Amino acid sequence: MVFSDVDETLIAVKSLFDFLAYYFCATRGTPGARHAAGVRRELSRRTSAGAPREAMNRLYYRAWAGEPAARVEELARVWYAERSAAAGFYLASTRQALEVHREAGDMVILVSGSFPAVLAPIAAEVGAACLLCSVPEARAGVLTGRLVGEPCIGEAKRTAIRAMLRSRPAVDPAHCYAYGDHVSDLPMLAEVGNPVIVGGSVQLRARLPWARVLHPQTASEVPALLRPRERRREETPRAGV
């Protein structure tokens, strides 16, 4: 199994904020753009003051209260079509790495604090088998501003990965990979035998000195990065992956 964070690991943008601005500008014009910018400023202020990322993820989704779920999904597809057409939307190295994993028969799973409307077209593009993510609550087709379950941030990523691995007991976590860029991805990265740090996070490198490091736009590094794992696959084939 291969687990990958999304924002700034697989794609260059922060999907939560980029889509928030796109949606409210499209549906409300200038007042919507101000609303989205205000949400981002407030979350940034609280994060800088030390607020937990999990709490900020929940607060983010409050901005969606009252929005029709079908409209959000529709505009998320339009957002993706526009953004992904631009050069640099995907980080070349991570995208290639996931392609190499898929060609080797591995199951790719995206793990993110973002939500299904935004993540679904990304998952389809990279051939991800499933999503582990934050899930906005909807009632009668309208978003409530609350989440179903916990935000998929930090320790919740560890919990989600452990549950996934329990559902496939033939999979050895020591043979799994995980890709992340931020210290909040540490719980996820620590659950597998092959953590990969995308970019130059000093905190992650300090906590996971044995992890491989992938430069986001240096796709030529990918074959060498994965080669040791491919040798292990030939020696001990894994069932169910």
Buried (B, 14 or more C-beta within 10 A) or exposed (E): BBBBBBBBBBBBBBBBBBBBBBBBBBBEEEEBBEBBBEBBEBBEEBBEEEEBBBBBBBBBBEBBEEBBBEBBBEBBEEBBEEBEEEEEBBBBBBBBBBBBBBEEEBBBBBBBBBBBBBBBBBBEBBEBEEBBBBBBBBEEEBBBBBBEEBBBBBEBBBBBBEEBBEEEEEBBBEBBBBBBBBBBBBBBBBBBBBBBBBBEBEEBEEBBEEBBBBBBEEBEBBEEBBEEBEEBBEEEEBEEB
